Amino acid sequence: MTMMLRNRTVFPEKTVADDPRWARIVARDRAADGHFWYSVATTGVYCRPSCPSRTANPKNVQLHATLAAARATGFRACKRCNPEGLSADGENAAIVARVCRLIEESEEEPSLNELADAVGRSASYFHRLFKSATGLTPKDYASARRAAKVREGLANSNSVTEAIYDAGFNSSGRFYERATDILGMTPTQYRLGGANEDIRFAVGQSSLGAILVASSRKGVAAILLGSDPDALVRNLQDRFPNANLIGADGDYEALVARVVGLVEAPGLGIDLPLDVRGTAFQQRVWQALQEIPPGQTVSYAEIARRIGSPKAVRAVAGACAGNSLAVAIPCHRVVRNNGALSGYAWGVERKRVLLDREATHGH
């Protein structure tokens, strides 16, 4: 409000409360930490924006663009928020980075208690912290790192046995029990780049265009949609560059017909043995997708929340894009926060049709 005084316009003096940074202090916004600081005259301390202390009266607050400016007030650093050190998020990130190094450098997989003790946190708190930051539990991260070591070792070591022990498995028996889950094939096949792995496939037609179905001995490894059958075959070759691709026979074409039925009536569902190949994080996302009921949609953010990694929205979108099993792993049921359809590996229009069919036919 302005006031007229002897024909002069007088504007009220702006206060800290008028500064947009004040709202971030009131909200204790951790994202503002490191961008500015504030000091409080009545307590004689300076703080970071996320300080959990009782909100000060803005009349007693001064904002500072740098830590040096806050120090220049002559006030002391707040003991609650430690503005001189790392922010809470920064400290947590440092803890997670330290644990990741411990896992990567350990010859054997450390236990949860060992990792928590190493960073001075309780096992339950540390478990939640690590999962929130990485999208994986410490055990899943350690398993993924060992799997990566195995893959690297099989490419570079003189023998399969050498690669197994270099990756931290203390017995070849324990590794071979999990070899197919880790590699998607036997160690020898992987070492040869997937050579001699048989992948059977066939191309059919559906109302959404061409559809290619491919299977390993374990189950259906790919369901690809498109307009050009030849392009789908080339796509399959890119996904399995060293495998033996075997054209369909009559029995296999019957399986393709079942998958076409899934495309035509996605709300009905179909029980197919699947050979799901991906990282530990991708597999967690894909499992969450399979739990979405037909006829329903969820956001990428909601999937991130369901797998316990609310900050991993972009990684969830990447996992959806990397899905090789159209409809069987229903990434078409994931939409943006506002309900809008986003990118779909096989075209947004196909996504729209699948969702419309599920909404129309129910579940």
C-alpha positions in Angstrom: 0.0 0.0 0.0 1.3 3.5 -0.8 0.6 6.7 1.1 0.4 10.3 -0.2 2.4 12.7 2.0 2.7 16.4 0.9 2.4 15.4 -2.8 5.2 12.8 -2.4 4.6 9.0 -2.9 6.2 7.0 0.0 6.8 3.3 -0.5 7.0 1.0 2.5 10.5 -0.3 3.2 11.0 -3.9 2.1 11.9 -6.5 4.8 13.4 -9.9 4.8 9.9 -11.4 4.7 9.5 -9.9 1.2 12.6 -11.7 -0.1 11.7 -15.0 -1.9 14.6 -16.6 0.1 12.7 -16.2 3.3 10.0 -18.6 2.1 12.7 -21.2 1.6 13.9 -20.7 5.2 10.4 -21.1 6.6 10.0 -24.3 4.5 13.5 -25.5 5.7 14.3 -26.2 2.1 17.4 -28.4 1.9 17.8 -27.6 -1.8 18.6 -24.0 -0.7 21.6 -25.1 1.4 24.8 -23.8 0.0 23.1 -21.0 -2.0 22.7 -18.6 0.9 22.9 -18.3 4.7 21.1 -16.2 7.3 21.9 -14.8 10.7 19.7 -14.0 13.6 20.5 -10.9 15.8 18.6 -12.1 18.9 20.4 -15.4 19.1 23.8 -14.3 17.7 24.1 -17.3 15.3 24.1 -17.9 11.6 22.5 -20.8 9.9 21.8 -22.7 6.7 18.3 -22.4 5.2 17.2 -25.9 6.3 18.1 -25.2 10.0 15.5 -27.2 12.1 15.5 -24.5 14.9 12.4 -22.5 15.6 11.7 -20.0 12.8 13.0 -16.6 13.8 11.2 -13.3 13.5 12.1 -12.0 10.1 12.7 -8.5 11.6 15.8 -10.0 13.4 17.1 -11.9 10.3 19.7 -10.8 7.8 20.4 -12.8 4.6 23.9 -13.5 3.3 24.9 -14.6 -0.2 28.1 -16.2 1.0 29.3 -18.1 4.0 32.1 -15.5 4.4 29.5 -12.8 4.7 27.7 -14.7 7.4 30.9 -15.1 9.3 31.6 -11.4 9.0 28.6 -10.7 11.3 30.8 -11.9 14.2 28.1 -14.3 15.2 28.8 -18.0 15.9 27.9 -21.0 13.7 24.6 -22.7 14.7 25.3 -26.0 16.4 22.0 -27.5 15.2 22.5 -27.1 11.4 26.3 -26.7 11.3 26.4 -24.2 8.4 30.2 -24.6 8.2 30.0 -28.3 7.3 28.1 -30.5 4.8 24.4 -30.2 4.6 22.3 -33.2 5.7 21.9 -34.3 2.1 25.6 -33.7 1.4 26.5 -35.7 4.5 24.2 -38.6 3.5 25.6 -38.6 0.0 29.1 -38.8 1.4 28.1 -41.8 3.6 26.6 -43.6 0.6 29.6 -42.9 -1.5 31.9 -44.3 1.2 29.8 -47.4 1.5 29.8 -47.9 -2.2 33.6 -47.8 -2.2 33.7 -50.3 0.7 31.4 -52.7 -1.2 33.5 -52.4 -4.4 36.8 -52.9 -2.6 35.7 -55.8 -0.4 36.7 -59.3 -1.5 33.6 -60.7 0.1 30.1 -59.2 0.3 29.9 -57.2 3.6 26.9 -57.7 5.8 24.4 -54.9 6.5 25.6 -54.6 10.1 29.2 -54.3 9.0 28.4 -51.5 6.5 26.2 -49.7 9.1 29.0 -49.9 11.7 31.5 -48.6 9.3 29.6 -45.3 9.0 28.4 -45.1 12.5 24.7 -45.5 11.8 22.1 -48.1 12.9 21.4 -50.9 10.4 17.7 -49.9 9.8 18.5 -46.2 9.3 21.4 -46.9 7.0 19.4 -49.4 5.0 16.7 -46.7 4.4 19.3 -44.0 3.6 21.2 -46.2 1.1 18.0 -47.3 -0.7 16.7 -43.8 -1.0 20.0 -42.6 -2.5 20.7 -45.4 -4.9 17.4 -47.1 -5.6 18.9 -50.4 -4.4 19.3 -52.1 -1.0 23.0 -52.5 0.0 22.6 -56.2 -0.7 21.2 -55.6 -4.2 24.0 -53.1 -4.9 26.7 -55.5 -3.8 25.1 -58.2 -5.9 25.0 -55.9 -8.9 28.7 -54.9 -8.4 29.7 -58.6 -8.2 27.7 -59.4 -11.3 29.5 -56.5 -13.1 32.9 -57.8 -11.9 31.9 -61.3 -13.2 31.0 -59.8 -16.6 34.2 -57.9 -16.8 36.3 -60.8 -15.6 34.7 -63.2 -18.1 35.8 -60.8 -20.9 39.3 -60.3 -19.6 40.3 -63.3 -17.4 42.1 -66.4 -18.6 39.4 -68.7 -17.3 35.9 -68.8 -16.0 37.1 -70.0 -12.6 39.5 -67.0 -12.3 36.7 -64.6 -13.1 34.5 -66.2 -10.5 37.0 -65.9 -7.7 38.2 -62.4 -8.7 34.5 -61.2 -8.4 34.4 -62.3 -4.7 32.7 -65.6 -4.9 34.4 -67.9 -2.5 33.3 -71.1 -4.2 32.4 -71.9 -7.8 29.4 -73.9 -6.6 27.8 -70.8 -5.1 28.3 -68.9 -8.3 27.0 -71.5 -10.6 23.8 -71.7 -8.5 23.1 -68.1 -9.6 24.9 -67.9 -12.9 21.9 -67.9 -15.2 20.1 -65.2 -13.1 23.3 -63.0 -13.1 24.2 -63.4 -16.7 21.1 -64.7 -18.4 23.1 -67.6 -19.8 25.9 -69.9 -18.8 29.3 -68.3 -18.0 30.9 -70.0 -21.0 28.3 -68.6 -23.3 28.7 -65.2 -21.8 32.4 -65.3 -22.2 31.9 -66.0 -25.9 29.5 -63.0 -26.2 26.4 -65.1 -26.0 27.6 -67.4 -28.8 25.7 -70.7 -29.1 22.7 -69.4 -27.2 19.6 -70.3 -29.2 17.0 -67.7 -29.6 13.8 -68.8 -31.3 11.6 -66.1 -32.9 8.7 -65.4 -35.2 7.0 -62.3 -36.5 3.2 -62.0 -36.6 0.6 -59.3 -37.3 -1.7 -57.6 -34.9 -4.0 -54.6 -35.0 -1.0 -52.5 -33.7 1.2 -53.6 -36.6 4.0 -56.2 -36.8 4.9 -58.1 -33.6 8.1 -60.1 -33.0 8.3 -62.6 -30.2 11.6 -64.2 -29.2 12.4 -66.8 -26.6 15.4 -68.4 -24.9 15.3 -71.7 -23.1 14.3 -69.8 -20.0 11.3 -68.0 -21.5 10.1 -65.1 -23.7 13.0 -62.7 -23.9 11.6 -60.1 -26.2 8.2 -58.8 -27.5 8.8 -56.0 -30.0 6.2 -53.9 -31.8 6.6 -51.9 -35.0 5.5 -51.2 -38.5 8.3 -52.9 -40.4 8.9 -56.7 -39.7 12.4 -56.5 -41.1 13.3 -53.6 -38.7 12.0 -55.8 -35.8 14.3 -58.6 -36.9 17.3 -56.2 -37.1 16.3 -54.9 -33.6 16.4 -58.5 -32.3 19.8 -59.0 -33.9 21.1 -55.9 -32.1 19.8 -57.2 -28.8 21.3 -60.7 -29.2 24.3 -60.1 -31.5 26.1 -63.4 -30.9 23.2 -65.7 -30.4 21.8 -68.3 -32.9 18.6 -66.8 -34.1 16.3 -69.6 -35.2 13.3 -68.9 -37.4 9.9 -70.0 -36.2 8.4 -73.4 -36.6 4.7 -74.2 -36.3 4.8 -74.8 -32.5 6.5 -71.5 -31.9 4.1 -69.6 -34.1 1.4 -70.8 -31.7 3.1 -68.9 -28.9 3.1 -65.8 -31.1 -0.6 -66.2 -31.5 -1.0 -66.2 -27.7 1.1 -62.9 -27.5 -1.1 -61.4 -30.2 -4.1 -62.2 -28.1 -2.4 -60.3 -25.2 -2.1 -57.3 -27.5 -5.7 -57.5 -28.7 -7.1 -57.9 -25.2 -4.5 -56.6 -22.7 -7.0 -56.5 -19.9 -7.3 -60.3 -19.9 -3.7 -61.0 -19.1 -1.7 -64.0 -20.1 0.7 -66.3 -18.2 3.9 -66.5 -20.1 7.3 -67.7 -18.8 9.6 -64.7 -19.2 13.4 -64.3 -19.5 13.8 -60.9 -18.0 17.3 -59.5 -18.5 18.3 -56.2 -16.8 20.1 -54.6 -13.9 18.9 -55.1 -10.4 17.2 -51.6 -10.5 15.5 -52.3 -13.8 14.1 -55.5 -12.6 12.7 -53.9 -9.5 11.0 -51.3 -11.7 9.7 -54.0 -14.1 8.3 -56.0 -11.2 6.4 -52.9 -10.0 5.0 -52.5 -13.5 3.7 -56.0 -13.5 1.8 -55.2 -10.3 -0.3 -52.4 -11.9 -3.8 -53.8 -12.6 -5.1 -53.6 -16.1 -7.2 -50.5 -16.7 -5.2 -48.4 -14.3 -2.3 -46.0 -14.8 0.4 -44.7 -12.4 3.0 -42.0 -12.7 6.7 -42.4 -13.0 7.0 -40.7 -9.6 4.6 -43.2 -8.0 6.6 -46.2 -9.4 9.7 -44.6 -7.9 7.9 -44.3 -4.5 6.6 -47.9 -4.7 10.1 -49.3 -5.1 11.4 -47.2 -2.3 13.4 -44.7 -4.4 11.3 -41.5 -4.6 14.1 -39.4 -6.1 14.8 -41.9 -8.9 12.0 -40.7 -11.2 14.3 -40.3 -14.2 15.9 -43.7 -13.7 12.4 -45.2 -13.6 11.6 -43.6 -16.9 14.9 -45.0 -18.3 14.0 -48.5 -17.0 10.6 -48.2 -18.8 12.3 -47.2 -22.0 14.7 -50.2 -21.7 11.9 -52.8 -21.4 12.1 -55.4 -24.1 8.8 -57.1 -23.3 6.0 -55.0 -24.6 2.6 -55.5 -22.9 3.9 -58.5 -20.9 5.8 -55.9 -18.7 3.1 -53.2 -19.0 5.2 -50.0 -19.2 2.3 -48.5 -21.2 0.5 -48.1 -17.9 3.0 -45.5 -16.7 2.1 -41.8 -17.4 3.2 -38.4 -16.4 2.1 -36.8 -13.2 -0.6 -34.8 -15.0 -1.9 -38.0 -16.6 -0.5 -37.1 -20.1 1.0 -39.9 -22.1 4.8 -39.7 -22.4 7.3 -41.5 -24.6 6.7 -45.1 -25.4 9.4 -47.3 -27.1 6.8 -48.5 -29.6 5.1 -45.2 -30.2 2.7 -43.1 -28.1 -0.3 -43.9 -30.3 0.2 -47.7 -29.6 0.3 -46.8 -25.9 -3.0 -44.8 -26.2 -4.7 -47.8 -28.0 -3.6 -50.3 -25.3 -4.8 -48.0 -22.5 -8.1 -47.4 -24.3 -8.7 -51.1 -24.7 -8.0 -51.8 -21.1 -10.3 -49.0 -20.0 -13.1 -50.3 -22.4 -12.9 -54.0 -21.6 -12.1 -53.7 -17.9 -10.2 -56.3 -16.1 
